[in-house]
Amino acid sequence: MTDNDIMHASQMITQVFKNISPQDMENGNRLLNSWRQTVESISRNGAKLAAHTHVVDLKNGVLLVEADHSGWIQLLQLHQNYILTGLRRKNPALTIASLAFRLAGSDARLVDGVAMAQKERARLQKRYDSEDALLKESGFDVPQGTGQPDAKPLPAELQHLFDKFKNEILTNQA
């Protein structure tokens, strides 16, 4: 082992935090503090609730919160609107649209919904193209009057329904 293989603690900390802007750090600290303050302000069980829960992640306006027992999650859900209002007032620079919960020990995490929608849309388009190719091989897409004796065109009403269904699927996945 050489001196080049050894990293000082200050170097490790600098390396970990070099990609995090000071503004992001400040927003994160403010969010953590406002979480505790907001949850503690809930009557009766607020202090216990805050002690058994913590913020894990904020992505696409969804705040992921972890609790050490499902009962605490139920209480969080009961007070969800109150918590969201408090967090929004204390963190106007952050967009917090909703809360998501996980039980401590699980590896549930927030995912990028836009990327997932794009992947699902691509998967559906690929499936549609594959099924469309099968129909074409079977002669179902040949327009009437083409002179091909084996052509089996779909009735116009049915074709219209299939086109409408395809467009709805693709539109709803965007």
Phi, psi and omega in degrees: 000132180251171178298333179289338180277348183262132179242131178288155180302321180297323177293320179297316180296316178300317180297318182293318187264003185293334180267004180254124181286153177302325179295318177297320178298316180296316178298319179297314178297318179297319179296315180298316179294317181290330174301307182300313181297316182294314182292320178297334182282355176289131184297151176071293188252011187303313182296318178293319180299316179295324181290336184255009181223156173203156179283136180251316187200155172227117181214132178053036178081003179253124180263119179269126183238138179250141177230152183271001177205146182297334177297323177293324177297319178299320178294321177299317179296322179298324183254020186304312181297319178299314181296314180300316180299314179297316180294320180295320179294322182275345182226062184296338180284342181260145175263110178239102185268326183203169178247145172232150186233150172218155178274139180305138181097343177274160180254021178300139180215165179279142179241163179283105183298325180294315180296320179295319180296319179295319178295318180294320178297317179296320178297316179294321179296319178297317179296316179300313181299320179295314180292325177295320178296321177297319177297317180297319178297330180274358177082018183275350182253005182287123181299150178296147177085014180273351178085005178271119186294331183270001182295133179236076182293147175287146174301146184305320181296318180291318178300318178299316179297317179297317179297318179297316179298315179301313181296321178295317179298312182293324180289318182288343180269351183285000000 
